[in-house]
Amino acid sequence: MEIKTKFAIGDKVWHLWDDKATQTEITSVITVISQTQTTDGIKEKIKTEYAGQHDSSDRSSMYVNIGSDERCFATKEELMQYVISE
């Protein structure tokens, strides 16, 4: 099975951190595959989460969970559009 993710280690993504638009470099990609037996057969669900090292002026550098595909964006504009649509 080949798993393709929206982003890769080393990519910089935009996400919300402390209610602010923040850009963070991905240092880890965590993918969980779960299977459920149904009357129609086996259903697979794939969930991807991203984590990275975040530098903040008011905190020391820390490892943070950036979020899932739905909450990570390639551009600040994409993130802003997501926030407006919520």
C-alpha positions in Angstrom: 0.0 0.0 0.0 1.3 3.4 -0.9 0.3 6.3 1.2 0.4 9.9 -0.2 0.1 12.8 2.1 -0.8 16.4 1.3 2.5 17.7 2.8 5.9 16.1 3.5 8.7 16.5 6.1 10.5 19.8 5.3 7.4 21.5 3.9 6.3 24.8 5.5 2.6 25.0 6.2 0.3 27.7 7.6 -2.0 26.8 10.5 -3.5 28.5 13.6 -1.4 28.7 16.7 -2.8 30.5 19.7 -5.5 31.9 17.4 -2.8 33.5 15.1 -1.8 32.5 11.6 1.6 30.8 11.9 4.0 29.1 9.5 5.8 26.0 10.7 8.1 23.5 9.1 6.9 19.9 9.3 9.3 17.6 11.1 7.0 14.6 11.5 4.2 13.0 9.5 2.0 10.6 11.5 -0.4 8.4 9.5 -2.9 6.1 11.1 -4.8 3.5 9.1 -7.9 1.9 10.7 -10.1 -0.8 9.3 -13.7 -1.6 10.1 -15.6 -4.6 9.1 -19.0 -3.7 7.7 -21.7 -5.6 5.9 -20.3 -4.1 2.7 -16.8 -5.4 3.4 -13.8 -3.8 5.0 -13.7 0.0 5.1 -10.3 1.8 5.6 -9.9 5.2 7.1 -6.6 7.1 6.7 -5.9 10.0 9.0 -2.7 12.1 8.7 -1.4 14.5 11.3 1.6 16.8 11.1 4.0 18.0 13.8 6.8 20.5 13.7 9.2 22.7 15.6 7.7 26.0 16.5 9.8 29.1 17.4 8.0 31.8 19.4 9.3 35.0 20.8 7.5 34.5 24.1 8.3 30.8 24.4 11.3 28.6 23.8 11.4 26.4 20.7 8.9 23.6 21.1 7.6 20.6 19.3 3.9 21.1 18.4 1.1 19.2 16.8 0.3 21.3 13.7 -2.9 19.5 12.8 -4.5 17.4 10.1 -4.8 17.8 6.4 -7.9 19.9 6.9 -6.2 22.4 9.1 -2.8 22.8 7.3 -2.4 25.1 4.3 0.2 25.8 1.7 -0.4 29.6 1.8 -1.5 32.2 4.3 -4.3 33.1 1.9 -5.7 29.5 2.0 -5.7 29.6 5.8 -7.5 33.0 5.8 -10.1 31.6 3.4 -10.6 28.6 5.7 -11.0 30.9 8.8 -13.6 33.1 6.9 -15.6 30.1 5.8 -15.9 28.6 9.4 
